[in-house]
């Protein structure tokens, strides 16, 4: 039989372990509540779209704590969805564009041996054509403007110096960028909100 002193020590040890367990569980609950509060703020706050897109790859900004509580029972999740029917194609173009765009016509014709009637051997008669339109875009093209200025000097009086034509006025003195390139940069930055560093990356892709 346990003595009174031994029994008291065992009870105190049990109480001490229970207190430690309660303290650990309280800390775990506080951490989970903090994580839940942060997650709600990210989901329903102003930056929810960006945060939700990264949730699959990023962990919560809290240190993981050791889970002391017993494992929870397996939960089931009910998933609901709506099926959206695609709009029927009524024969109209899905892309609108101005009528004055240049058109690059590409002819896709049958081989000559297929233009013969298999029954009569007579040449087939062209009765029309089927046209399919696609909006295309060519890569941006850069080119260099060379201002060639002949130099003139006097053979008999070289002290007069060398004469050349004057360069056209430039928006920025000694700038190697033409006004057309400067206008494109300003339009991309202030009209299309494209930062300068991204424009620089685009230029580097063209070896500029």
ROSENU-748264 format. One record per residue: residue number from 1; residue in three letters; x, y, z of N, C-alpha, C in turn. Coordinates in Angstrom, 2 decimals. Layout:
(NUM ALA (X Y Z) (X Y Z) (X Y Z)) ...
This chain:
(1 UNK (0.84 -1.20 0.00) (0.00 0.00 0.00) (0.87 1.25 0.00)) (2 UNK (0.33 2.29 -0.72) (1.07 3.54 -0.78) (0.92 4.29 0.52)) (3 UNK (2.00 4.87 0.97) (1.94 5.69 2.16) (1.27 7.01 1.84)) (4 UNK (0.89 7.71 2.86) (0.22 9.00 2.68) (1.13 9.99 1.96)) (5 UNK (2.42 9.96 2.27) (3.36 10.88 1.64) (3.54 10.54 0.16)) (6 UNK (3.64 9.21 -0.10) (3.80 8.78 -1.49) (2.56 9.12 -2.31)) (7 UNK (1.38 8.92 -1.73) (0.13 9.23 -2.42) (0.01 10.72 -2.71)) (8 UNK (0.46 11.52 -1.76) (0.41 12.98 -1.95) (1.33 13.40 -3.09)) (9 UNK (2.52 12.78 -3.15) (3.45 13.11 -4.23) (2.88 12.73 -5.59)) (10 UNK (2.22 11.54 -5.64) (1.65 11.10 -6.91) (0.53 12.04 -7.37)) (11 UNK (-0.29 12.46 -6.41) (-1.39 13.38 -6.76) (-0.84 14.73 -7.23)) (12 UNK (0.20 15.22 -6.56) (0.78 16.50 -6.98) (1.40 16.39 -8.37)) (13 UNK (2.04 15.23 -8.62) (2.63 15.03 -9.95) (1.55 14.96 -11.02)) (14 UNK (0.42 14.30 -10.71) (-0.69 14.22 -11.65) (-1.29 15.59 -11.91)) (15 UNK (-1.45 16.37 -10.85) (-1.99 17.72 -11.01) (-1.06 18.58 -11.84)) (16 UNK (0.26 18.42 -11.60) (1.24 19.21 -12.35) (1.21 18.85 -13.85)) (17 UNK (1.09 17.54 -14.16) (1.02 17.14 -15.57) (-0.28 17.61 -16.23)) (18 UNK (-1.36 17.55 -15.45) (-2.63 18.06 -16.00) (-2.56 19.56 -16.26)) (19 UNK (-1.88 20.30 -15.40) (-1.74 21.74 -15.60) (-0.91 22.03 -16.85)) (20 UNK (0.17 21.24 -17.04) (0.98 21.42 -18.24) (0.18 21.12 -19.50)) (21 UNK (-0.63 20.05 -19.42) (-1.45 19.68 -20.58) (-2.47 20.78 -20.90)) (22 UNK (-3.08 21.33 -19.87) (-4.06 22.41 -20.08) (-3.38 23.64 -20.66)) (23 UNK (-2.17 23.93 -20.20) (-1.45 25.09 -20.71) (-1.08 24.92 -22.18)) (24 UNK (-0.66 23.68 -22.53) (-0.33 23.41 -23.94) (-1.57 23.50 -24.82)) (25 UNK (-2.67 22.93 -24.34) (-3.90 22.98 -25.13) (-4.42 24.41 -25.26)) (26 UNK (-4.28 25.21 -24.23) (-4.70 26.61 -24.30) (-3.87 27.38 -25.32)) (27 UNK (-2.56 27.10 -25.32) (-1.70 27.76 -26.30) (-2.07 27.33 -27.72)) (28 UNK (-2.39 26.03 -27.89) (-2.78 25.55 -29.21) (-4.08 26.20 -29.66)) (29 UNK (-5.04 26.32 -28.75) (-6.32 26.95 -29.08) (-6.12 28.42 -29.46)) (30 UNK (-5.27 29.12 -28.71) (-5.00 30.53 -29.03) (-4.35 30.66 -30.40)) (31 UNK (-3.42 29.74 -30.73) (-2.77 29.78 -32.03) (-3.76 29.53 -33.16)) (32 UNK (-4.63 28.54 -32.97) (-5.63 28.24 -34.00) (-6.60 29.40 -34.18)) (33 UNK (-6.99 30.04 -33.10) (-7.86 31.21 -33.20) (-7.18 32.35 -33.94)) (34 UNK (-5.88 32.53 -33.70) (-5.15 33.58 -34.40) (-5.03 33.27 -35.89)) (35 UNK (-4.79 32.00 -36.21) (-4.72 31.60 -37.62) (-6.07 31.78 -38.31)) (36 UNK (-7.15 31.41 -37.61) (-8.48 31.56 -38.19) (-8.82 33.03 -38.42)) (37 UNK (-8.44 33.88 -37.49) (-8.69 35.31 -37.65) (-7.92 35.87 -38.83)) (38 UNK (-6.65 35.43 -38.98) (-5.84 35.89 -40.11) (-6.42 35.41 -41.44)) (39 UNK (-6.85 34.16 -41.46) (-7.39 33.59 -42.69) (-8.68 34.30 -43.10)) (40 UNK (-9.55 34.59 -42.14) (-10.78 35.32 -42.46) (-10.46 36.71 -43.02)) (41 UNK (-9.46 37.35 -42.45) (-9.08 38.68 -42.92) (-8.58 38.64 -44.35)) (42 UNK (-7.79 37.57 -44.68) (-7.26 37.47 -46.04) (-8.34 37.09 -47.05)) (43 UNK (-9.28 36.25 -46.62) (-10.33 35.80 -47.53) (-11.34 36.89 -47.83)) (44 UNK (-11.69 37.66 -46.85) (-12.75 38.65 -47.02) (-12.25 40.08 -47.02)) (45 UNK (-10.93 40.26 -46.98) (-10.38 41.61 -47.02) (-10.19 42.09 -48.43)) (46 UNK (-9.54 43.25 -48.57) (-9.36 43.86 -49.89) (-8.41 43.07 -50.76)) (47 UNK (-7.47 42.30 -50.16) (-6.48 41.58 -50.94) (-6.81 40.09 -51.03)) (48 UNK (-8.09 39.75 -50.91) (-8.47 38.34 -50.86) (-8.14 37.60 -52.13)) (49 UNK (-8.27 38.24 -53.31) (-8.03 37.54 -54.57) (-6.59 37.08 -54.67)) (50 UNK (-5.66 37.96 -54.32) (-4.26 37.59 -54.42) (-3.89 36.54 -53.39)) (51 UNK (-4.42 36.64 -52.17) (-4.07 35.71 -51.12) (-4.64 34.33 -51.40)) (52 UNK (-5.91 34.26 -51.82) (-6.54 32.97 -52.07) (-5.83 32.23 -53.17)) (53 UNK (-5.31 32.95 -54.18) (-4.62 32.30 -55.29) (-3.34 31.64 -54.84)) (54 UNK (-2.75 32.13 -53.74) (-1.47 31.59 -53.29) (-1.61 30.63 -52.11)) (55 UNK (-2.84 30.39 -51.64) (-3.01 29.56 -50.45) (-2.53 28.13 -50.70)) (56 UNK (-2.63 27.68 -51.98) (-2.23 26.31 -52.26) (-0.73 26.12 -52.21)) (57 UNK (0.04 27.21 -52.24) (1.49 27.10 -52.29) (2.17 27.70 -51.07)) (58 UNK (1.47 28.49 -50.30) (2.09 29.16 -49.17) (1.41 28.72 -47.87)) (59 UNK (2.19 28.64 -46.81) (1.65 28.28 -45.51) (1.32 29.52 -44.72)) (60 UNK (0.55 29.34 -43.66) (0.19 30.47 -42.82) (1.44 31.01 -42.13)) (61 UNK (1.51 32.33 -41.94) (2.72 32.93 -41.35) (2.79 32.76 -39.85)) (62 UNK (2.56 31.54 -39.34) (2.68 31.28 -37.93) (3.51 30.01 -37.76)) (63 UNK (4.24 29.96 -36.70) (5.03 28.77 -36.43) (4.11 27.62 -36.06)) (64 UNK (4.43 26.44 -36.57) (3.60 25.29 -36.28) (3.84 24.86 -34.83)) (65 UNK (2.78 24.54 -34.12) (2.87 24.12 -32.73) (2.54 22.64 -32.64)) (66 UNK (3.08 21.98 -31.64) (2.82 20.57 -31.46) (1.38 20.36 -31.02)) (67 UNK (0.68 19.49 -31.70) (-0.73 19.23 -31.40) (-0.79 18.18 -30.30)) (68 UNK (-1.38 18.56 -29.17) (-1.46 17.67 -28.02) (-2.79 16.97 -27.94)) (69 UNK (-3.83 17.64 -28.47) (-5.17 17.08 -28.33) (-5.29 15.81 -29.13)) (70 UNK (-6.30 15.01 -28.79) (-6.54 13.75 -29.47) (-6.97 14.03 -30.89)) (71 UNK (-6.67 13.13 -31.87) (-7.05 13.35 -33.26) (-8.56 13.45 -33.42)) (72 UNK (-8.98 14.43 -34.23) (-10.41 14.65 -34.42) (-10.98 13.59 -35.35)) (73 UNK (-12.27 13.39 -35.24) (-12.94 12.40 -36.09) (-12.93 12.87 -37.53)) (74 UNK (-12.90 11.93 -38.45) (-12.86 12.25 -39.86) (-14.11 13.02 -40.27)) (75 UNK (-13.91 14.17 -40.93) (-15.03 15.03 -41.32) (-15.32 14.85 -42.79)) (76 UNK (-16.55 15.05 -43.14) (-16.97 14.99 -44.54) (-17.31 16.40 -45.00)) (77 UNK (-16.98 16.68 -46.24) (-17.21 18.00 -46.81) (-18.18 17.88 -47.98)) (78 UNK (-19.21 18.70 -47.96) (-20.20 18.71 -49.03) (-19.81 19.76 -50.05)) (79 UNK (-19.64 19.37 -51.28) (-19.23 20.26 -52.35) (-20.40 20.50 -53.28)) (80 UNK (-20.70 21.75 -53.50) (-21.78 22.12 -54.41) (-21.20 22.90 -55.58)) (81 UNK (-21.78 22.74 -56.73) (-21.32 23.45 -57.90) (-22.49 23.71 -58.81)) (82 UNK (-22.30 24.66 -59.71) (-23.30 25.01 -60.71) (-22.72 24.76 -62.09)) (83 UNK (-23.49 24.16 -62.94) (-23.06 23.89 -64.30) (-23.52 25.03 -65.19)) (84 UNK (-22.57 25.69 -65.83) (-22.88 26.81 -66.72) (-22.84 26.31 -68.16)) (85 UNK (-23.92 26.50 -68.85) (-23.98 26.11 -70.25) (-23.28 27.16 -71.11)) (86 UNK (-22.45 26.69 -72.01) (-21.74 27.61 -72.90) (-22.72 28.23 -73.89)) (87 UNK (-22.43 29.48 -74.23) (-23.31 30.18 -75.18) (-23.21 29.54 -76.55)) (88 UNK (-24.33 29.40 -77.20) (-24.35 28.80 -78.53) (-23.76 29.77 -79.55)) (89 UNK (-22.97 29.23 -80.44) (-22.37 30.04 -81.50) (-23.42 30.30 -82.57)) (90 UNK (-23.76 31.54 -82.73) (-24.79 31.92 -83.70) (-24.19 32.35 -85.04)) (91 UNK (-22.94 32.03 -85.25) (-22.31 32.37 -86.52) (-21.65 33.73 -86.53)) (92 UNK (-21.68 34.46 -85.42) (-21.07 35.79 -85.37) (-19.64 35.67 -84.83)) (93 UNK (-18.80 36.60 -85.24) (-17.43 36.61 -84.74) (-17.44 36.92 -83.24)) (94 UNK (-16.57 36.26 -82.50) (-16.47 36.51 -81.07) (-15.47 37.62 -80.76)) (95 UNK (-14.73 38.09 -81.75) (-13.78 39.18 -81.58) (-14.19 40.32 -82.51)) (96 UNK (-14.27 41.51 -81.97) (-14.62 42.68 -82.79) (-13.35 43.45 -83.11)) (97 UNK (-13.28 44.01 -84.31) (-12.11 44.76 -84.74) (-12.55 45.76 -85.80)) (98 UNK (-11.78 46.82 -85.99) (-12.17 47.84 -86.98) (-12.15 47.28 -88.39)) (99 UNK (-12.98 47.86 -89.23) (-13.12 47.37 -90.61) (-11.91 47.71 -91.48)) (100 UNK (-11.11 48.70 -91.08) (-10.01 49.14 -91.93) (-8.69 48.41 -91.63)) (101 UNK (-8.75 47.32 -90.86) (-7.52 46.58 -90.60) (-7.02 45.94 -91.89)) (102 UNK (-5.71 45.94 -92.11) (-5.19 45.26 -93.30) (-5.46 43.76 -93.21)) (103 UNK (-5.73 43.16 -94.34) (-6.08 41.74 -94.41) (-4.98 41.00 -95.17)) (104 UNK (-4.45 39.97 -94.56) (-3.47 39.10 -95.22) (-4.21 37.86 -95.70)) (105 UNK (-4.41 37.74 -96.99) (-5.21 36.66 -97.55) (-4.34 35.43 -97.83)) (106 UNK (-4.73 34.31 -97.31) (-4.01 33.07 -97.51) (-4.95 32.06 -98.17)) (107 UNK (-4.60 31.63 -99.33) (-5.43 30.72 -100.11) (-5.08 29.27 -99.78)) (108 UNK (-6.08 28.52 -99.36) (-5.93 27.09 -99.09) (-6.76 26.35 -100.13)) (109 UNK (-6.11 25.98 -101.21) (-6.82 25.36 -102.34) (-6.56 23.86 -102.37)) (110 UNK (-7.44 23.16 -103.09) (-7.27 21.72 -103.26) (-6.13 21.44 -104.23)) (111 UNK (-5.47 20.31 -104.07) (-4.47 19.92 -105.09) (-5.15 19.74 -106.45)) (112 UNK (-4.37 19.89 -107.49) (-4.92 19.83 -108.84) (-5.57 18.48 -109.14)) (113 UNK (-5.01 17.39 -108.57) (-5.58 16.08 -108.86) (-6.90 15.84 -108.14)) (114 UNK (-7.24 16.70 -107.16) (-8.51 16.56 -106.46) (-9.58 17.47 -107.05)) (115 UNK (-9.24 18.25 -108.06) (-10.21 19.13 -108.70) (-10.87 18.45 -109.91)) (116 UNK (-10.77 17.14 -109.97) (-11.36 16.36 -111.04) (-12.51 15.53 -110.48)) (117 UNK (-13.64 15.51 -111.18) (-14.79 14.70 -110.76) (-14.45 13.22 -110.87)) (118 UNK (-14.65 12.49 -109.80) (-14.32 11.07 -109.79) (-15.23 10.26 -110.70)) (119 UNK (-16.43 10.75 -110.99) (-17.39 10.01 -111.80) (-17.20 10.28 -113.29)) (120 UNK (-17.07 11.55 -113.65) (-17.03 11.94 -115.07) (-15.63 12.24 -115.57)) (121 UNK (-14.70 12.54 -114.64) (-13.37 12.91 -115.07) (-13.27 14.35 -115.52)) (122 UNK (-14.38 15.10 -115.43) (-14.37 16.50 -115.82) (-13.82 17.37 -114.69)) (123 UNK (-13.21 18.51 -115.02) (-12.73 19.43 -113.97) (-13.89 19.96 -113.15)) (124 UNK (-13.68 20.07 -111.84) (-14.69 20.64 -110.97) (-14.82 22.14 -111.22)) (125 UNK (-16.01 22.66 -111.01) (-16.31 24.07 -111.23) (-16.30 24.79 -109.88)) (126 UNK (-15.57 25.85 -109.82) (-15.55 26.65 -108.59) (-16.86 27.41 -108.46)) (127 UNK (-17.57 27.17 -107.39) (-18.89 27.78 -107.19) (-18.88 28.83 -106.09)) (128 UNK (-17.77 29.07 -105.49) (-17.70 30.06 -104.41) (-16.50 29.78 -103.53)) (129 UNK (-16.54 30.31 -102.33) (-15.43 30.12 -101.40) (-15.93 30.26 -99.98)) (130 UNK (-15.25 29.64 -99.10) (-15.56 29.72 -97.67) (-14.45 30.50 -96.99)) (131 UNK (-14.83 31.52 -96.24) (-13.86 32.42 -95.62) (-13.93 32.27 -94.11)) (132 UNK (-12.80 32.03 -93.49) (-12.66 31.99 -92.04) (-11.70 33.08 -91.62)) (133 UNK (-12.13 33.93 -90.70) (-11.30 35.07 -90.28) (-10.76 34.85 -88.87)) (134 UNK (-9.50 35.20 -88.69) (-8.86 35.16 -87.39) (-8.07 36.44 -87.20)) (135 UNK (-8.20 37.03 -86.02) (-7.45 38.25 -85.72) (-6.03 37.86 -85.31)) (136 UNK (-5.05 38.39 -86.00) (-3.65 38.05 -85.75) (-2.86 39.30 -85.38)) (137 UNK (-1.64 39.07 -84.92) (-0.79 40.19 -84.53) (0.66 39.83 -84.83)) (138 UNK (1.38 40.75 -85.42) (2.79 40.56 -85.69) (3.62 41.10 -84.53)) (139 UNK (4.77 40.50 -84.34) (5.65 40.96 -83.27) (6.10 42.39 -83.55)) (140 UNK (6.31 43.14 -82.48) (6.73 44.54 -82.63) (8.08 44.60 -83.34)) (141 UNK (8.18 45.49 -84.29) (9.39 45.61 -85.09) (10.11 46.91 -84.77)) (142 UNK (11.41 46.80 -84.53) (12.25 47.97 -84.32) (13.08 48.23 -85.57)) (143 UNK (13.41 49.47 -85.80) (14.31 49.80 -86.89) (15.14 51.01 -86.49)) (144 UNK (16.24 51.20 -87.16) (17.19 52.26 -86.84) (17.12 53.34 -87.90)) (145 UNK (17.06 54.56 -87.46) (17.11 55.71 -88.38) (18.54 56.23 -88.40)) (146 UNK (19.13 56.26 -89.58) (20.48 56.80 -89.75) (20.39 58.16 -90.43)) (147 UNK (20.83 59.16 -89.74) (20.91 60.49 -90.33) (22.30 60.63 -90.97)) (148 UNK (22.33 60.61 -92.27) (23.59 60.72 -93.00) (23.80 62.18 -93.37)) (149 UNK (24.88 62.76 -92.89) (25.15 64.18 -93.14) (26.51 64.30 -93.85)) (150 UNK (26.50 64.54 -95.12) (27.77 64.73 -95.83) (28.56 65.89 -95.24)) (151 UNK (29.87 65.72 -95.19) (30.76 66.75 -94.67) (31.48 67.44 -95.83)) (152 UNK (31.56 68.74 -95.74) (32.16 69.55 -96.81) (33.30 70.40 -96.22)) (153 UNK (34.33 70.56 -97.03) (35.47 71.40 -96.63) (36.07 72.03 -97.87)) (154 UNK (36.75 73.13 -97.68) (37.39 73.85 -98.79) (38.80 73.30 -99.00)) (155 UNK (39.09 73.00 -100.26) (40.42 72.49 -100.57) (41.48 73.58 -100.45)) (156 UNK (41.10 74.79 -100.82) (42.08 75.87 -100.84) (42.20 76.54 -99.48)) (157 UNK (41.13 76.49 -98.71) (41.15 77.17 -97.40) (40.59 76.22 -96.34)) (158 UNK (41.35 75.25 -95.92) (40.86 74.28 -94.93) (40.58 74.89 -93.57)) (159 UNK (41.08 76.11 -93.35) (40.83 76.74 -92.05) (39.36 77.10 -91.85)) (160 UNK (38.60 77.07 -92.92) (37.17 77.37 -92.77) (36.42 76.30 -91.98)) (161 UNK (37.05 75.16 -91.81) (36.41 74.09 -91.04) (35.56 73.18 -91.91)) (162 UNK (34.84 72.30 -91.26) (33.98 71.32 -91.92) (32.52 71.73 -91.73)) (163 UNK (31.77 71.66 -92.83) (30.36 72.03 -92.80) (29.50 70.79 -92.98)) (164 UNK (28.49 70.66 -92.15) (27.49 69.59 -92.27) (26.12 70.18 -92.00)) (165 UNK (25.09 69.45 -92.42) (23.72 69.88 -92.14) (23.42 69.70 -90.65)) (166 UNK (22.45 70.47 -90.18) (22.08 70.43 -88.77) (21.09 69.29 -88.53)) (167 UNK (21.29 68.58 -87.42) (20.37 67.51 -87.07) (19.00 68.08 -86.72)) (168 UNK (17.93 67.33 -86.96) (16.60 67.80 -86.55) (16.53 67.98 -85.04)) (169 UNK (15.66 68.87 -84.61) (15.49 69.08 -83.17) (15.01 67.79 -82.51)) (170 UNK (15.52 67.53 -81.29) (15.16 66.34 -80.54) (14.52 66.74 -79.22)) (171 UNK (13.61 65.90 -78.74) (12.95 66.19 -77.46) (13.97 66.21 -76.34)) (172 UNK (14.90 65.24 -76.36) (15.97 65.17 -75.37) (17.29 65.25 -76.11)) (173 UNK (18.11 66.21 -75.73) (19.38 66.41 -76.42) (20.27 65.18 -76.29)) (174 UNK (20.90 64.79 -77.42) (21.83 63.66 -77.48) (21.18 62.33 -77.06)) (175 UNK (19.89 62.24 -77.11) (19.20 60.99 -76.74) (19.21 60.03 -77.92)) (176 UNK (19.63 58.78 -77.73) (19.67 57.82 -78.85) (18.30 57.25 -79.20)) (177 UNK (17.26 57.64 -78.48) (15.91 57.14 -78.76) (15.16 58.14 -79.63)) (178 UNK (14.55 57.64 -80.68) (13.75 58.50 -81.56) (12.46 58.89 -80.85)) (179 UNK (11.84 59.98 -81.35) (10.59 60.44 -80.73) (9.50 59.38 -80.80)) (180 UNK (9.52 58.54 -81.82) (8.50 57.49 -81.92) (8.64 56.48 -80.79)) (181 UNK (9.89 56.14 -80.41) (10.12 55.21 -79.30) (9.75 55.86 -77.98)) (182 UNK (10.11 57.13 -77.80) (9.74 57.83 -76.58) (8.23 57.91 -76.42)) (183 UNK (7.53 58.18 -77.52) (6.07 58.25 -77.46) (5.48 56.90 -77.09)) (184 UNK (6.06 55.81 -77.60) (5.58 54.48 -77.27) (5.81 54.17 -75.79)) (185 UNK (6.96 54.56 -75.26) (7.26 54.32 -73.84) (6.30 55.09 -72.95)) (186 UNK (6.04 56.35 -73.28) (5.12 57.15 -72.47) (3.70 56.62 -72.54)) (187 UNK (3.29 56.19 -73.72) (1.94 55.64 -73.86) (1.78 54.36 -73.05)) (188 UNK (2.79 53.47 -73.12) (2.72 52.22 -72.35) (2.71 52.48 -70.85)) (189 UNK (3.45 53.51 -70.42) (3.55 53.76 -68.98) (2.31 54.46 -68.43)) (190 UNK (1.87 55.53 -69.09) (0.82 56.35 -68.50) (-0.58 56.00 -69.02)) (191 UNK (-0.69 55.45 -70.21) (-2.01 55.07 -70.71) (-2.33 53.61 -70.40)) (192 UNK (-1.31 52.74 -70.53) (-1.52 51.30 -70.29) (-0.96 50.84 -68.96)) (193 UNK (-0.39 51.77 -68.17) (0.11 51.47 -66.82) (1.11 50.33 -66.82)) (194 UNK (2.01 50.34 -67.78) (3.06 49.32 -67.88) (4.34 49.92 -67.30)) (195 UNK (4.84 49.40 -66.18) (6.03 49.99 -65.54) (7.24 49.96 -66.47)) (196 UNK (8.17 50.86 -66.20) (9.35 50.98 -67.05) (10.21 49.72 -66.99)) (197 UNK (10.30 49.08 -65.83) (11.16 47.90 -65.76) (10.59 46.76 -66.60)) (198 UNK (9.27 46.70 -66.73) (8.69 45.67 -67.59) (8.92 46.00 -69.06)) (199 UNK (8.86 47.28 -69.38) (9.18 47.67 -70.76) (10.64 47.34 -71.08)) (200 UNK (11.52 47.53 -70.11) (12.92 47.19 -70.33) (13.08 45.69 -70.57)) (201 UNK (12.31 44.88 -69.84) (12.37 43.44 -70.06) (11.88 43.08 -71.46)) (202 UNK (10.84 43.75 -71.92) (10.33 43.50 -73.27) (11.37 43.88 -74.32)) (203 UNK (12.08 44.99 -74.10) (13.12 45.40 -75.04) (14.27 44.40 -75.07)) (204 UNK (14.62 43.88 -73.89) (15.71 42.90 -73.86) (15.36 41.62 -74.59)) (205 UNK (14.07 41.26 -74.59) (13.66 40.07 -75.36) (13.85 40.28 -76.85)) (206 UNK (13.88 41.54 -77.27) (14.14 41.85 -78.68) (15.61 42.22 -78.91)) (207 UNK (16.45 41.91 -77.93) (17.90 42.18 -78.02) (18.19 43.67 -78.14)) (208 UNK (17.33 44.51 -77.57) (17.54 45.95 -77.57) (18.04 46.35 -76.18)) 
